[in-house]
Amino acid sequence: MGATPTDAVLAFLTAAAIAWLTVPYAERLAYRIGAIDPPKERGLHDRPMPRLSGLAIFAGIEIAGWIWLPSDGETRSILIGAAAIAAVGVVDDVRGLPALPKLLGQIGAALIPVLGGVRPDVLTLPFVGGFELGWVAYPLTVVGIVAMVNVINFIDGIDGLAAGVCTISAVALAIIALSLDRNAAGVLAALTAGGALGFLRHGFPPASSFMGDTGSNLLGYLLAIVAVQGALKTNAVIALVLPLCVLAVPILDTGFVVAKRLKYRQPIYQADRWHFHHRMANIGFSQRRTLAYLYGWTLVLAGLALALRFVPYSDDRGNFDPLWTAVMVICGLIALASSVYLIYVLEILKLNRGRLNPETGEFEAIDLDDAGVSDRL
């Protein structure tokens, strides 16, 4: 018997409850084995924090997955891959991994579901149509999974940000997948949302612990799997647009940071203070205000993805309904306006009397006569 929407709800509740209840045990384990994140210059916390609470997310997701997901080879490969990616995170949280071994571990974990069948054989692009991927599907899917793992890892720099963004994104992807009759992907997205939300009870500021790479690796891996299973493996014309819309905030954050690092000829894996949440801290935002802005932005873009899926603005044959098309235009304008506003607040494109210090990510006051224009992207 296949997965159902009811299974998705039950999987969400199971993963949320288990993660919520087991975070305290993960915190005790972290203190016992020394998996502690000390305060550091680029961080936003001022006391040592346990960083193994991703194990609680892992417990919730694995238990809910084995119960509520279909019992088949693809599910087994996904859950085994989840254990592998979480193991890479545990080693990194406890002992610290250099960039190359970490990347190789992520690639190895991503290969497990891809070889198990989690890959799109046909890719459908808006205005282009579908085309066979052939053998390219294997490396393309692995790259996509590893990229999303690191996208979520990159945004995990402030209490509750990664968990909240992943919860919102996973709920939206669950609704989309279920509506496309990709029920297994819908259940997987639902239990991902549940695991993230269960941790968020302890991770919202002031947090008692961090999910660490154990949690961020796992959530990024699962969101990528859901995007492949729930949208990219369908024949929907907007298959690529929907997950990109839902995950736009972490993708934009990573893209901005990577562009800055390349601009200043720094390794893309080097930590810095150029992320959106760091920029908000630099201009005086509290952690909760930062979360409100970034959660809100994520909700608006997820709402746009849901509108693209459910608003009947077109009959898919080039005929547009005027009223529903107007509704879609309004949704698009709201998403665009919120994005422009956030970019202005974050001062990504704003010209002002300052120059970015590539070492610290801070902006230093300078004379415009000497500087010409801002050094910002």
N, C-alpha and C positions, 0 to 999 in steps of 0.2 A: 504494500500500500504506500502511495506517495505522500509527501509532506502536504500539509494543509495550512491555511491561514491560522487556524486554531493552534496548530503546532508552533507557529511562529510566536504567538502570544505566550504560550506556555514556556517555550525556549527562552524568551526574553525574561520572564519572571524567574525561571530557574537560575539562569546565569547571573541576574542581578542579585538575587538573594544569596547565592553562594559567594560571589565576590564580596558583597557587603559584609557577610559574616566572617570571612576568612582573612580580610585585610589585617586585623589586629595580630593574627598568628604570623602573617608574613612580616609584620613590623618586628615582632619579637625575634624571629629568625634572623632578620637583617642585623639587629643589634648584637645577637649572639655571635655571628660569623664576621662582623665588621664591615658589612655592606652599607657604609654610611657616606652620605654626600656632605662634605664640610662646606661651610660658607666660602664663597670665592668671589673674585672681583666682578665677573660677568653675571653672577647669579643674582636672584631676587629674594633670597632667604638669608636670615642672619643667625641661624643655628643649625647644628648637625641634623640631617634628616635621613631616616632609613630609606633605602631605594630598591627594595625587592617586592613592593606590593603588587607589581605586575604578576607575581605568582598567584595572587588571589583572582585576578582577571583570568589567568590561564586556567585555574581550577574551575571557575564558573563556566567558561566557554567549552572546555573539554567534556565536563560532565553533561552539560546541556546538549552538546553536539552528539555525543554517543547515544543519548536518550531520544532526541527529537529529530535528528537528521536521518534521511533515508539510509538504510544499511546496505551500502554498495561500495564498490572499489573507489569511486571518486571521492565519496565522503571519507573513507579511510585515509586516502592520500592527503586530503585537506587537513585532517586532524593530526596525522603523523607529521606533516609539514609544520603545523602549528606548534607541536612539541619541539621540533628541531629549531624553529626560529626563536622560540622562547628560551631554549637552552643556550643559544648564542647570546641572547640578552642577559641571562643569568651569569654566564662567564664574564661578560663585560661589566656587569654591575658589581661583581664580587672582586674580580682581579684586574679588570681593565684590559681591553683588547686594542692593539694597534689597528689602524684603518684597514690595511690589506687583509689580515686574517678575519676581521669582522665582515668585510665585504664578501670574502670567499664563503664564509659561513652562511651569509644571507642568500647567496646564489645557490648553495647546496640545498638549503631549506626550500627555496622557491622551485627548484627542479622537481621536488617530490610531487606536488600537485599537478605540475605541468605534464610530467610523464604519466600521471594518473588520469589525464583527460581534461584537466582544467585549462583550456586554451581555445580561442576562437578559430575555427577553420575558415570562416568567411567573415570579413570585416565590412560593415556597412557604413558608409560615410554620407552625410547630408549632401544633396545635389550631385553626388557622384554615383551612388549605388553600391552594390556589394561586389566583392571580388575575392577569389580564393587566395589564402595566404600560403598554403602548402607548408613546406618545412620552416618557413620564416616564422610561423606561429610559435614555435618552440622558443627561440631566443627572444622574440619580441615580447612574449608573455613573461618570461623570466625577468627581462629588463624592467617591464612595467611593475611587476611585484616588488622587486628590489627598490625601484624608485619610490614607490608608495611607502615602503617600510621606512626609508630615510626621510621622506617628506614629513611623516608623522613624528619621527624621532626629532627632527629639526624644530618642530613647533612646541615640543615638550620642555618649555623653559620657564613656565610660570604655573603656579598652583591651579589645577583644574582646566587648563586650556586644552591640552590634547584630549583628555577624557571627554570634555564637553563637546568639542568639535566632532569627535568620533561618534558620540551618542547621537547628535543631530544628523550627521551624515548617514549613519547606519540606519536610523529610522526612515529617512527619506529613501534610501536605497532599498530597504525592505518593502516599503509601499510600492515602489516602482517595479521591483522584481515580482511581487505577488500579482500586480495588475497585468504583467506580461506572461502570467502562468509559469513563471520560473520559481516554483514554490520552494524548492530546496535552497535556492539562493536567498529567497525571502526569509526562510528560517535562519540561515547562517547570518544574514544581516541583523535579524532581530536578536539573536543571542550575542552578537558582537556589541550591539547597543546596550543590552542588558549588562554584560560584563563591564563595559566602560562606565555605565551609570552606577553600578554597584560600587566601583572604586571611587567614583566622584563624591559619594557620601563622605569619604575620608580625605579626598584629595582637593575638595573645594577650599579656598583660603578662609581661615588659616589651616593649611593642610597638616595632617599628622605624619604623612609619609609621601614618598614619590613612587610612581609606577616603575621608574627606571627604564632602561632599554628592554627589559623583559616585557613590560607592558606595551611600550610604544612600538617595538618591533612586531609584536603579536597583533596589535590593532591595525597597523599599517598593512601587514600581510593579509589579514582577513578582509579589510576594505577592498584591497586589490582583487582578491579572489571573488568577492561579491560582485564587483564591477564587471569582471569577466563572465561569471556565471549568469548574472542577472540582467545584463544589458548587451554586452559585446557578443555573446553567443546567440543573440536573437537576430531576426531579420528587420528589426525596427530601424527606420530611416535615421532616427535621432539617437541611435544606440551609443555613439561616442559622445554626443553632446551632454546627455543626462548625467553620467558619472563625472564628467569634467565640471559641470555646473555645481553639482553637489559638493565636490571636493575642491572647489576653486580657491577658497581661502588658504588652506595649507599649501596648495600648489603655488599660488602667487607669492606667499611668504618665502617658500624655498627658492623660487625663481629669482626673486629680488635679491636674496642673500647670496645665492650662487653668482649672480651677475656682479654684485659688489666684490666678491672675493676674486673673481676673474679679472675685474677691472684693476684691482690693486695687486694682482699677481700673487695671490695667496692661495694655499691649498683649499679646495672646496670643502674639505672635512674639518678645517680649522675652526674652532669655536670663536665667536665674536659677539658683539652687541648690535648687530644690524637687523635682527628679527623685528617683526611688527610689535611684539610685546615689549621688547627692549626700547624701541623708539617711543612707545607710549609712556614707559617709565621715565625716559629722558625728559619728556615734556610735562611730567608731574602727575600722570594718571596713577591711581591706586590699582592694586591687583584686581579688585572687584569691578572697577570701572573699565579696566582693560578687557576683562572677560565679557562684560555687558556689551561692549562695542563689537568684539570679535564673534561672540555668540550671535549677536543680532545680524551681523553681516552674513554669517554662515546660514542663519535661518532664512534670510531674504533670498539668497542664491539657491538654497534647497527648495524654497517655495517656487522660484522660477522654474526649476527642473520639474517639479510636480505639475506646474501649470502647463509646461510643454507636453507632459504626458497625458493630462486629463482634460484640458480645455479643448473642445471640439472646433478648433478654428479652421481646420482643413479636412477635406475628405480623402487626403493622401493622393489625389489625382490632379492637384493643381487648382482646385476650386476652393476659395476661401469664403467663410461665412463672415459678413461685415461686422456683426455685433461681437462675435467671439474673437475675431481678429483684433478688434479694438481692445478687448479685455487683455489679450496677449501683449499688445503694444504697451498698455498701462503697466502690466507686470514687468515687462522688459525695462521700461523707463524707471520704475521703482528700483529695480536691481542696479541699473546704471547709475542712478542718482546716489544710491547708498554707497556704491563703490567709489564714485568720484569724491563723495564727502569723506569717506574713510581715508582715501589717498591724501586728501587735503589735510585731515587731522593728523595723519602720520607724517606729514611733510615729506612724502616721497618725491613729489615733483615741485613742491613750493620753493620759490626763490626767497631767500632771506639773508640776513647779515651773518652768515656762518659758513664754515667749511668743515667737512667730515674728516675727522682724524682716523686714518685707516687702522691704527693700532687699537683704539679703544671703542670706536663706533660712536663717540661723542661728537657734538658739533661745537666748534670754537668760534667765538666772535672775531670777525675780521673787518677790515675796511673794504667796502665794495670797490673803491678806486684801485685798490691793489689786487683784488680778486677777480674782477670782471663779472663773472656770474657764479652761481652756486655750483658746488662740486657734486650735486646730487644727480641721481638718475632721473 
